[in-house]
Amino acid sequence: MGRILISAGILLVAAGLVVFVAERAGIRLGRLPGDIRLEGKHGAFYFPIVTCILISVLLSLIAWLFRSR
């Protein structure tokens, strides 16, 4: 159990660093080109589809790397 918690903590710190560095480089997750944003008089709809695809690809790559060991 301890090994899993340590791995999860390291992964969370790494994800935080990636987000931090990406924001410094001008890439803001949730506001990428292709994310859907519709605004009207009485409300707004926002769906970050490109961000979801990017995160899915990254998580799939990480899972693939851990499975191959």
N, CA, C and O atoms as a CHARMM CRD file, in Angstrom:
* protein
*
  276
    1    1 MET  N      0.82700  -1.19400   0.00000 PROA 1      0.00000
    2    1 MET  CA     0.00000   0.00000   0.00000 PROA 1      0.00000
    3    1 MET  C      0.87000   1.25500   0.00000 PROA 1      0.00000
    4    1 MET  O      0.55700   2.23500  -0.67600 PROA 1      0.00000
    5    2 GLY  N      1.95300   1.21800   0.75600 PROA 2      0.00000
    6    2 GLY  CA     2.84300   2.37000   0.82300 PROA 2      0.00000
    7    2 GLY  C      3.47700   2.68500  -0.51900 PROA 2      0.00000
    8    2 GLY  O      3.61400   3.85000  -0.89000 PROA 2      0.00000
    9    3 ARG  N      3.86000   1.65100  -1.24300 PROA 3      0.00000
   10    3 ARG  CA     4.48900   1.84400  -2.55000 PROA 3      0.00000
   11    3 ARG  C      3.51700   2.50600  -3.53100 PROA 3      0.00000
   12    3 ARG  O      3.91700   3.35000  -4.33300 PROA 3      0.00000
   13    4 ILE  N      2.25900   2.12400  -3.46400 PROA 4      0.00000
   14    4 ILE  CA     1.23800   2.71100  -4.33900 PROA 4      0.00000
   15    4 ILE  C      1.03600   4.18800  -3.99600 PROA 4      0.00000
   16    4 ILE  O      0.91500   5.02200  -4.89400 PROA 4      0.00000
   17    5 LEU  N      0.99800   4.51500  -2.70200 PROA 5      0.00000
   18    5 LEU  CA     0.81000   5.90700  -2.29500 PROA 5      0.00000
   19    5 LEU  C      2.00200   6.77000  -2.69700 PROA 5      0.00000
   20    5 LEU  O      1.82500   7.90900  -3.12800 PROA 5      0.00000
   21    6 ILE  N      3.19800   6.24300  -2.56100 PROA 6      0.00000
   22    6 ILE  CA     4.38500   6.99200  -2.96500 PROA 6      0.00000
   23    6 ILE  C      4.37400   7.21400  -4.47700 PROA 6      0.00000
   24    6 ILE  O      4.67700   8.31300  -4.94100 PROA 6      0.00000
   25    7 SER  N      4.03000   6.18700  -5.24500 PROA 7      0.00000
   26    7 SER  CA     3.95400   6.32000  -6.70400 PROA 7      0.00000
   27    7 SER  C      2.89900   7.34300  -7.10700 PROA 7      0.00000
   28    7 SER  O      3.12900   8.15800  -8.00000 PROA 7      0.00000
   29    8 ALA  N      1.75200   7.30200  -6.45400 PROA 8      0.00000
   30    8 ALA  CA     0.67800   8.25500  -6.75500 PROA 8      0.00000
   31    8 ALA  C      1.12100   9.67900  -6.41800 PROA 8      0.00000
   32    8 ALA  O      0.81400  10.61300  -7.15900 PROA 8      0.00000
   33    9 GLY  N      1.83200   9.84800  -5.31700 PROA 9      0.00000
   34    9 GLY  CA     2.33400  11.16700  -4.93500 PROA 9      0.00000
   35    9 GLY  C      3.33300  11.70500  -5.93700 PROA 9      0.00000
   36    9 GLY  O      3.27600  12.87800  -6.30600 PROA 9      0.00000
   37   10 ILE  N      4.24700  10.85800  -6.38000 PROA 10     0.00000
   38   10 ILE  CA     5.23600  11.27100  -7.37100 PROA 10     0.00000
   39   10 ILE  C      4.54900  11.63200  -8.68000 PROA 10     0.00000
   40   10 ILE  O      4.91500  12.61600  -9.32400 PROA 10     0.00000
   41   11 LEU  N      3.56200  10.84700  -9.07500 PROA 11     0.00000
   42   11 LEU  CA     2.81700  11.12600 -10.30400 PROA 11     0.00000
   43   11 LEU  C      2.06200  12.44900 -10.19600 PROA 11     0.00000
   44   11 LEU  O      2.01100  13.21300 -11.16000 PROA 11     0.00000
   45   12 LEU  N      1.48300  12.72000  -9.04200 PROA 12     0.00000
   46   12 LEU  CA     0.74700  13.96400  -8.83500 PROA 12     0.00000
   47   12 LEU  C      1.68600  15.17000  -8.88100 PROA 12     0.00000
   48   12 LEU  O      1.34200  16.20000  -9.46000 PROA 12     0.00000
   49   13 VAL  N      2.85500  15.05000  -8.28200 PROA 13     0.00000
   50   13 VAL  CA     3.83900  16.13400  -8.32500 PROA 13     0.00000
   51   13 VAL  C      4.30600  16.36100  -9.76700 PROA 13     0.00000
   52   13 VAL  O      4.44100  17.50500 -10.20200 PROA 13     0.00000
   53   14 ALA  N      4.55000  15.28100 -10.50100 PROA 14     0.00000
   54   14 ALA  CA     4.97600  15.39800 -11.89500 PROA 14     0.00000
   55   14 ALA  C      3.89000  16.08100 -12.73500 PROA 14     0.00000
   56   14 ALA  O      4.19800  16.92600 -13.57500 PROA 14     0.00000
   57   15 ALA  N      2.64200  15.72200 -12.51500 PROA 15     0.00000
   58   15 ALA  CA     1.54100  16.34700 -13.25300 PROA 15     0.00000
   59   15 ALA  C      1.46200  17.83500 -12.91900 PROA 15     0.00000
   60   15 ALA  O      1.23000  18.65500 -13.80700 PROA 15     0.00000
   61   16 GLY  N      1.64900  18.18400 -11.66800 PROA 16     0.00000
   62   16 GLY  CA     1.65400  19.58900 -11.26800 PROA 16     0.00000
   63   16 GLY  C      2.77100  20.36400 -11.93100 PROA 16     0.00000
   64   16 GLY  O      2.57100  21.49900 -12.36400 PROA 16     0.00000
   65   17 LEU  N      3.94400  19.76400 -12.01400 PROA 17     0.00000
   66   17 LEU  CA     5.06900  20.42200 -12.67800 PROA 17     0.00000
   67   17 LEU  C      4.81100  20.61300 -14.16600 PROA 17     0.00000
   68   17 LEU  O      5.16400  21.64600 -14.73400 PROA 17     0.00000
   69   18 VAL  N      4.19500  19.61900 -14.79700 PROA 18     0.00000
   70   18 VAL  CA     3.86900  19.74000 -16.22300 PROA 18     0.00000
   71   18 VAL  C      2.89000  20.88600 -16.45400 PROA 18     0.00000
   72   18 VAL  O      3.07300  21.67400 -17.38200 PROA 18     0.00000
   73   19 VAL  N      1.86900  20.98800 -15.63600 PROA 19     0.00000
   74   19 VAL  CA     0.88700  22.06700 -15.77300 PROA 19     0.00000
   75   19 VAL  C      1.55500  23.41800 -15.53000 PROA 19     0.00000
   76   19 VAL  O      1.29100  24.37800 -16.25500 PROA 19     0.00000
   77   20 PHE  N      2.41500  23.50000 -14.52200 PROA 20     0.00000
   78   20 PHE  CA     3.10900  24.73800 -14.19400 PROA 20     0.00000
   79   20 PHE  C      4.00600  25.18200 -15.34500 PROA 20     0.00000
   80   20 PHE  O      3.98300  26.34900 -15.73600 PROA 20     0.00000
   81   21 VAL  N      4.78900  24.26700 -15.88300 PROA 21     0.00000
   82   21 VAL  CA     5.69100  24.59900 -16.99200 PROA 21     0.00000
   83   21 VAL  C      4.90400  24.94200 -18.24600 PROA 21     0.00000
   84   21 VAL  O      5.28900  25.84900 -18.98400 PROA 21     0.00000
   85   22 ALA  N      3.80800  24.23400 -18.50000 PROA 22     0.00000
   86   22 ALA  CA     2.98500  24.51700 -19.67500 PROA 22     0.00000
   87   22 ALA  C      2.37900  25.92400 -19.59400 PROA 22     0.00000
   88   22 ALA  O      2.32200  26.63400 -20.59800 PROA 22     0.00000
   89   23 GLU  N      1.93000  26.32200 -18.40900 PROA 23     0.00000
   90   23 GLU  CA     1.36300  27.65900 -18.25700 PROA 23     0.00000
   91   23 GLU  C      2.42600  28.72800 -18.45800 PROA 23     0.00000
   92   23 GLU  O      2.15100  29.78100 -19.03400 PROA 23     0.00000
   93   24 ARG  N      3.63400  28.46200 -17.98900 PROA 24     0.00000
   94   24 ARG  CA     4.74100  29.41000 -18.20400 PROA 24     0.00000
   95   24 ARG  C      5.07800  29.53700 -19.68300 PROA 24     0.00000
   96   24 ARG  O      5.49400  30.60300 -20.13700 PROA 24     0.00000
   97   25 ALA  N      4.89900  28.44700 -20.44200 PROA 25     0.00000
   98   25 ALA  CA     5.19300  28.44600 -21.87100 PROA 25     0.00000
   99   25 ALA  C      4.03000  28.99900 -22.70000 PROA 25     0.00000
  100   25 ALA  O      4.13900  29.09800 -23.92300 PROA 25     0.00000
  101   26 GLY  N      2.93400  29.35500 -22.05800 PROA 26     0.00000
  102   26 GLY  CA     1.79500  29.92400 -22.76900 PROA 26     0.00000
  103   26 GLY  C      0.73200  28.91800 -23.15700 PROA 26     0.00000
  104   26 GLY  O     -0.22400  29.27200 -23.84700 PROA 26     0.00000
  105   27 ILE  N      0.87500  27.66900 -22.72900 PROA 27     0.00000
  106   27 ILE  CA    -0.11800  26.63800 -23.02700 PROA 27     0.00000
  107   27 ILE  C     -0.98500  26.46000 -21.78800 PROA 27     0.00000
  108   27 ILE  O     -0.52800  25.91800 -20.78200 PROA 27     0.00000
  109   28 ARG  N     -2.22400  26.91000 -21.85400 PROA 28     0.00000
  110   28 ARG  CA    -3.11200  26.80800 -20.69500 PROA 28     0.00000
  111   28 ARG  C     -4.11700  25.69800 -20.93600 PROA 28     0.00000
  112   28 ARG  O     -4.95900  25.79600 -21.82900 PROA 28     0.00000
  113   29 LEU  N     -4.02900  24.64800 -20.14600 PROA 29     0.00000
  114   29 LEU  CA    -4.97400  23.54500 -20.27800 PROA 29     0.00000
  115   29 LEU  C     -6.37700  24.05100 -19.99200 PROA 29     0.00000
  116   29 LEU  O     -6.60200  24.78400 -19.02900 PROA 29     0.00000
  117   30 GLY  N     -7.30600  23.65900 -20.82700 PROA 30     0.00000
  118   30 GLY  CA    -8.67600  24.13400 -20.69600 PROA 30     0.00000
  119   30 GLY  C     -8.97900  25.29700 -21.61700 PROA 30     0.00000
  120   30 GLY  O    -10.13700  25.67300 -21.79200 PROA 30     0.00000
  121   31 ARG  N     -7.94100  25.86600 -22.20500 PROA 31     0.00000
  122   31 ARG  CA    -8.13800  26.97400 -23.13700 PROA 31     0.00000
  123   31 ARG  C     -7.35100  26.74100 -24.42200 PROA 31     0.00000
  124   31 ARG  O     -6.82300  27.68300 -25.01200 PROA 31     0.00000
  125   32 LEU  N     -7.27400  25.50800 -24.84400 PROA 32     0.00000
  126   32 LEU  CA    -6.54500  25.17300 -26.05800 PROA 32     0.00000
  127   32 LEU  C     -7.41300  25.42800 -27.28500 PROA 32     0.00000
  128   32 LEU  O     -8.64000  25.40600 -27.18900 PROA 32     0.00000
  129   33 PRO  N     -6.78600  25.67100 -28.44200 PROA 33     0.00000
  130   33 PRO  CA    -7.57600  25.81300 -29.66800 PROA 33     0.00000
  131   33 PRO  C     -8.36000  24.52300 -29.94100 PROA 33     0.00000
  132   33 PRO  O     -7.80000  23.42900 -29.87200 PROA 33     0.00000
  133   34 GLY  N     -9.60500  24.64800 -30.23800 PROA 34     0.00000
  134   34 GLY  CA   -10.45400  23.49400 -30.48300 PROA 34     0.00000
  135   34 GLY  C    -11.40300  23.20300 -29.33800 PROA 34     0.00000
  136   34 GLY  O    -12.36100  22.45000 -29.51300 PROA 34     0.00000
  137   35 ASP  N    -11.16200  23.78100 -28.16800 PROA 35     0.00000
  138   35 ASP  CA   -12.10500  23.64000 -27.06300 PROA 35     0.00000
  139   35 ASP  C    -13.37200  24.41800 -27.40600 PROA 35     0.00000
  140   35 ASP  O    -13.30300  25.52600 -27.93700 PROA 35     0.00000
  141   36 ILE  N    -14.51100  23.84000 -27.10600 PROA 36     0.00000
  142   36 ILE  CA   -15.79700  24.42400 -27.50700 PROA 36     0.00000
  143   36 ILE  C    -16.28000  25.39000 -26.43500 PROA 36     0.00000
  144   36 ILE  O    -16.35700  25.04300 -25.25600 PROA 36     0.00000
  145   37 ARG  N    -16.60400  26.61200 -26.86000 PROA 37     0.00000
  146   37 ARG  CA   -17.12300  27.62300 -25.94300 PROA 37     0.00000
  147   37 ARG  C    -18.25800  28.36800 -26.63300 PROA 37     0.00000
  148   37 ARG  O    -18.05000  29.03200 -27.64900 PROA 37     0.00000
  149   38 LEU  N    -19.43500  28.25600 -26.08300 PROA 38     0.00000
  150   38 LEU  CA   -20.60700  28.95200 -26.61500 PROA 38     0.00000
  151   38 LEU  C    -21.15900  29.85600 -25.52600 PROA 38     0.00000
  152   38 LEU  O    -21.43700  29.40800 -24.41300 PROA 38     0.00000
  153   39 GLU  N    -21.31400  31.13200 -25.85500 PROA 39     0.00000
  154   39 GLU  CA   -21.84800  32.07600 -24.88400 PROA 39     0.00000
  155   39 GLU  C    -23.08500  32.74400 -25.46100 PROA 39     0.00000
  156   39 GLU  O    -23.10600  33.16700 -26.61700 PROA 39     0.00000
  157   40 GLY  N    -24.10100  32.82700 -24.63900 PROA 40     0.00000
  158   40 GLY  CA   -25.34500  33.46700 -25.05700 PROA 40     0.00000
  159   40 GLY  C    -25.75500  34.53500 -24.06500 PROA 40     0.00000
  160   40 GLY  O    -24.99900  34.89700 -23.16300 PROA 40     0.00000
  161   41 LYS  N    -26.97000  35.03300 -24.25000 PROA 41     0.00000
  162   41 LYS  CA   -27.47500  36.07500 -23.36100 PROA 41     0.00000
  163   41 LYS  C    -27.71000  35.55800 -21.94300 PROA 41     0.00000
  164   41 LYS  O    -27.47700  36.27500 -20.97000 PROA 41     0.00000
  165   42 HSD  N    -28.17300  34.30600 -21.82800 PROA 42     0.00000
  166   42 HSD  CA   -28.60600  33.79700 -20.53800 PROA 42     0.00000
  167   42 HSD  C    -27.69900  32.71500 -19.95800 PROA 42     0.00000
  168   42 HSD  O    -28.05200  32.08300 -18.96300 PROA 42     0.00000
  169   43 GLY  N    -26.55700  32.49900 -20.55700 PROA 43     0.00000
  170   43 GLY  CA   -25.68200  31.46300 -20.02500 PROA 43     0.00000
  171   43 GLY  C    -24.54700  31.13600 -20.97700 PROA 43     0.00000
  172   43 GLY  O    -24.38300  31.74600 -22.03400 PROA 43     0.00000
  173   44 ALA  N    -23.78100  30.15800 -20.56200 PROA 44     0.00000
  174   44 ALA  CA   -22.63900  29.76300 -21.37900 PROA 44     0.00000
  175   44 ALA  C    -22.46500  28.25500 -21.29600 PROA 44     0.00000
  176   44 ALA  O    -22.86900  27.61500 -20.32500 PROA 44     0.00000
  177   45 PHE  N    -21.85500  27.70700 -22.33600 PROA 45     0.00000
  178   45 PHE  CA   -21.53600  26.29200 -22.38400 PROA 45     0.00000
  179   45 PHE  C    -20.07900  26.17400 -22.75700 PROA 45     0.00000
  180   45 PHE  O    -19.62500  26.80600 -23.71100 PROA 45     0.00000
  181   46 TYR  N    -19.34400  25.37300 -22.01600 PROA 46     0.00000
  182   46 TYR  CA   -17.92300  25.20400 -22.26800 PROA 46     0.00000
  183   46 TYR  C    -17.57100  23.73300 -22.16400 PROA 46     0.00000
  184   46 TYR  O    -17.85000  23.09200 -21.15100 PROA 46     0.00000
  185   47 PHE  N    -16.95400  23.19500 -23.21500 PROA 47     0.00000
  186   47 PHE  CA   -16.51500  21.81200 -23.19900 PROA 47     0.00000
  187   47 PHE  C    -15.09500  21.73800 -23.75200 PROA 47     0.00000
  188   47 PHE  O    -14.89000  21.94300 -24.94800 PROA 47     0.00000
  189   48 PRO  N    -14.10800  21.44600 -22.89600 PROA 48     0.00000
  190   48 PRO  CA   -12.70500  21.41300 -23.33400 PROA 48     0.00000
  191   48 PRO  C    -12.34600  20.09100 -24.01000 PROA 48     0.00000
  192   48 PRO  O    -11.61200  19.28700 -23.43600 PROA 48     0.00000
  193   49 ILE  N    -12.85100  19.85800 -25.21200 PROA 49     0.00000
  194   49 ILE  CA   -12.67600  18.57000 -25.87800 PROA 49     0.00000
  195   49 ILE  C    -11.22000  18.29300 -26.24300 PROA 49     0.00000
  196   49 ILE  O    -10.75500  17.16400 -26.08800 PROA 49     0.00000
  197   50 VAL  N    -10.49500  19.29600 -26.72100 PROA 50     0.00000
  198   50 VAL  CA    -9.09200  19.09400 -27.08300 PROA 50     0.00000
  199   50 VAL  C     -8.26100  18.81300 -25.83400 PROA 50     0.00000
  200   50 VAL  O     -7.35600  17.98000 -25.86500 PROA 50     0.00000
  201   51 THR  N     -8.56000  19.49400 -24.75700 PROA 51     0.00000
  202   51 THR  CA    -7.86400  19.23900 -23.49400 PROA 51     0.00000
  203   51 THR  C     -8.13800  17.81800 -23.01500 PROA 51     0.00000
  204   51 THR  O     -7.22400  17.14300 -22.54100 PROA 51     0.00000
  205   52 CYS  N     -9.37000  17.35900 -23.13100 PROA 52     0.00000
  206   52 CYS  CA    -9.71500  15.99300 -22.72600 PROA 52     0.00000
  207   52 CYS  C     -8.97200  14.96300 -23.57800 PROA 52     0.00000
  208   52 CYS  O     -8.49200  13.95800 -23.05300 PROA 52     0.00000
  209   53 ILE  N     -8.87500  15.20300 -24.87300 PROA 53     0.00000
  210   53 ILE  CA    -8.16400  14.28200 -25.76300 PROA 53     0.00000
  211   53 ILE  C     -6.67900  14.25800 -25.41300 PROA 53     0.00000
  212   53 ILE  O     -6.07100  13.18800 -25.36900 PROA 53     0.00000
  213   54 LEU  N     -6.09400  15.42000 -25.16700 PROA 54     0.00000
  214   54 LEU  CA    -4.67600  15.50200 -24.81900 PROA 54     0.00000
  215   54 LEU  C     -4.38000  14.76200 -23.51900 PROA 54     0.00000
  216   54 LEU  O     -3.40700  14.01100 -23.44500 PROA 54     0.00000
  217   55 ILE  N     -5.19500  14.96100 -22.51100 PROA 55     0.00000
  218   55 ILE  CA    -4.99600  14.27000 -21.23500 PROA 55     0.00000
  219   55 ILE  C     -5.18400  12.77000 -21.40200 PROA 55     0.00000
  220   55 ILE  O     -4.45200  11.98400 -20.80000 PROA 55     0.00000
  221   56 SER  N     -6.15400  12.36300 -22.20900 PROA 56     0.00000
  222   56 SER  CA    -6.38500  10.94100 -22.45300 PROA 56     0.00000
  223   56 SER  C     -5.18800  10.29500 -23.13000 PROA 56     0.00000
  224   56 SER  O     -4.78700   9.19200 -22.76200 PROA 56     0.00000
  225   57 VAL  N     -4.61500  10.97200 -24.11600 PROA 57     0.00000
  226   57 VAL  CA    -3.44000  10.43100 -24.80900 PROA 57     0.00000
  227   57 VAL  C     -2.26100  10.31400 -23.84700 PROA 57     0.00000
  228   57 VAL  O     -1.56100   9.30100 -23.84600 PROA 57     0.00000
  229   58 LEU  N     -2.03800  11.33300 -23.03800 PROA 58     0.00000
  230   58 LEU  CA    -0.93100  11.29600 -22.07700 PROA 58     0.00000
  231   58 LEU  C     -1.10300  10.17800 -21.04800 PROA 58     0.00000
  232   58 LEU  O     -0.15000   9.46200 -20.74100 PROA 58     0.00000
  233   59 LEU  N     -2.30700  10.03100 -20.52100 PROA 59     0.00000
  234   59 LEU  CA    -2.55100   8.97100 -19.54900 PROA 59     0.00000
  235   59 LEU  C     -2.43500   7.58900 -20.18300 PROA 59     0.00000
  236   59 LEU  O     -1.95300   6.65500 -19.54100 PROA 59     0.00000
  237   60 SER  N     -2.86600   7.44700 -21.42400 PROA 60     0.00000
  238   60 SER  CA    -2.71600   6.16800 -22.13300 PROA 60     0.00000
  239   60 SER  C     -1.24700   5.83600 -22.34700 PROA 60     0.00000
  240   60 SER  O     -0.84400   4.68100 -22.20800 PROA 60     0.00000
  241   61 LEU  N     -0.45000   6.83000 -22.68300 PROA 61     0.00000
  242   61 LEU  CA     0.98100   6.62600 -22.86500 PROA 61     0.00000
  243   61 LEU  C      1.65000   6.20800 -21.56000 PROA 61     0.00000
  244   61 LEU  O      2.48600   5.30400 -21.54800 PROA 61     0.00000
  245   62 ILE  N      1.28600   6.86200 -20.47200 PROA 62     0.00000
  246   62 ILE  CA     1.84500   6.50700 -19.16100 PROA 62     0.00000
  247   62 ILE  C      1.44600   5.08800 -18.77900 PROA 62     0.00000
  248   62 ILE  O      2.27700   4.32000 -18.29500 PROA 62     0.00000
  249   63 ALA  N      0.18000   4.73400 -18.99200 PROA 63     0.00000
  250   63 ALA  CA    -0.28400   3.37500 -18.67300 PROA 63     0.00000
  251   63 ALA  C      0.44400   2.34600 -19.52000 PROA 63     0.00000
  252   63 ALA  O      0.80400   1.27900 -19.02200 PROA 63     0.00000
  253   64 TRP  N      0.66600   2.65100 -20.79700 PROA 64     0.00000
  254   64 TRP  CA     1.38400   1.74100 -21.69000 PROA 64     0.00000
  255   64 TRP  C      2.82200   1.55300 -21.22500 PROA 64     0.00000
  256   64 TRP  O      3.34800   0.44100 -21.26300 PROA 64     0.00000
  257   65 LEU  N      3.45600   2.63200 -20.78600 PROA 65     0.00000
  258   65 LEU  CA     4.82900   2.52500 -20.30900 PROA 65     0.00000
  259   65 LEU  C      4.93900   1.66700 -19.05400 PROA 65     0.00000
  260   65 LEU  O      5.88300   0.88900 -18.91400 PROA 65     0.00000
  261   66 PHE  N      3.97900   1.80300 -18.14200 PROA 66     0.00000
  262   66 PHE  CA     4.01000   0.99700 -16.92100 PROA 66     0.00000
  263   66 PHE  C      3.64600  -0.46300 -17.18000 PROA 66     0.00000
  264   66 PHE  O      4.13800  -1.35000 -16.48300 PROA 66     0.00000
  265   67 ARG  N      2.79000  -0.72700 -18.17400 PROA 67     0.00000
  266   67 ARG  CA     2.41400  -2.09600 -18.50300 PROA 67     0.00000
  267   67 ARG  C      3.55300  -2.86300 -19.14200 PROA 67     0.00000
  268   67 ARG  O      3.64900  -4.07900 -18.97700 PROA 67     0.00000
  269   68 SER  N      4.42000  -2.17300 -19.87000 PROA 68     0.00000
  270   68 SER  CA     5.48600  -2.85600 -20.59500 PROA 68     0.00000
  271   68 SER  C      6.59200  -3.35800 -19.67200 PROA 68     0.00000
  272   68 SER  O      7.43500  -4.14300 -20.10700 PROA 68     0.00000
  273   69 ARG  N      6.61300  -2.93500 -18.42500 PROA 69     0.00000
  274   69 ARG  CA     7.66300  -3.38100 -17.48900 PROA 69     0.00000
  275   69 ARG  C      7.29800  -4.66100 -16.91300 PROA 69     0.00000
  276   69 ARG  O      8.04500  -5.20900 -16.10200 PROA 69     0.00000
